[in-house]
Amino acid sequence: MAGTFELFADEDSRIRFRLVAPDGTVLAVSGQYRDKDQAAAAIKDVRECAGTGLIRDLAPAPGPAKARASRRPHQVRPFMPNKEKSLGAA
């Protein structure tokens, strides 16, 4: 499924666009444009080259491997204001 380009006005009242994945994740945000026509032209350019664009790695080479502390995902528990409605052990 394709993403969506959204046009919006930023805090400087300049036009920008963002590319949003179907799940709502913002994948990219553009620079500022004077008007919607310029932003639309930039979206057209992105559509033309994004599918065939190569990756250029400008990031620094990784240093020595560091041991990372394992992180457990946070456990989400429902809020239960009445103790007698709780399903867990006391």
C-alpha positions in Angstrom: 0.0 0.0 0.0 1.3 3.4 -0.9 2.1 6.3 1.5 0.5 9.7 1.4 2.1 13.1 0.8 0.6 15.7 3.1 1.0 19.5 2.5 1.0 21.6 5.6 2.0 25.1 6.8 4.9 25.1 9.3 5.5 27.5 12.3 6.9 30.1 9.9 3.8 29.9 7.7 5.8 28.3 4.9 4.5 25.3 2.9 6.1 21.9 3.5 5.1 18.3 2.8 5.6 15.1 4.7 5.4 11.5 3.5 3.3 9.4 5.8 3.2 5.6 5.7 -0.2 3.8 5.8 0.2 3.1 9.5 0.7 6.9 10.2 4.4 6.9 10.6 6.1 10.0 9.2 8.8 8.8 6.9 10.1 12.1 5.6 9.6 15.9 6.0 10.5 18.4 3.3 12.2 21.7 3.5 10.3 24.9 3.2 8.6 26.1 -0.1 7.1 29.5 -1.0 3.8 28.1 -2.1 1.9 24.9 -2.8 2.9 24.8 -6.5 6.6 24.6 -5.6 5.9 21.9 -3.0 3.8 19.9 -5.5 6.6 20.1 -8.0 9.0 18.8 -5.4 6.6 15.9 -4.6 6.6 15.1 -8.3 10.4 15.0 -8.3 10.5 12.7 -5.2 8.0 10.3 -6.9 10.1 10.1 -10.0 13.5 9.4 -8.3 12.6 7.7 -5.0 11.9 4.3 -6.5 15.2 4.2 -8.3 17.3 6.2 -5.9 20.6 4.6 -4.7 21.8 4.7 -1.1 24.9 6.8 -0.4 26.3 6.1 3.0 27.7 9.3 4.5 27.6 8.0 8.1 30.9 7.5 10.0 32.2 3.9 10.1 31.2 2.1 13.3 33.7 2.1 16.1 34.6 -0.9 18.3 31.5 -2.9 19.2 30.0 -1.9 22.5 27.9 -4.3 24.6 24.4 -3.0 24.7 22.2 -3.5 27.7 19.2 -5.5 26.7 16.1 -3.4 27.0 12.8 -5.1 27.8 9.8 -3.6 26.3 7.6 -1.7 28.7 4.7 -3.7 29.9 1.4 -2.0 29.5 -1.3 -2.8 32.1 -4.9 -1.6 32.0 -6.0 0.9 34.6 -8.4 -0.7 37.0 -9.7 1.7 39.7 -11.6 -1.0 41.6 -9.4 -3.7 43.1 -12.2 -6.2 43.1 -12.4 -6.0 39.3 -8.7 -6.9 39.0 -7.9 -10.1 37.2 -4.4 -10.4 38.7 -3.2 -12.0 41.9 -3.2 -9.9 45.0 
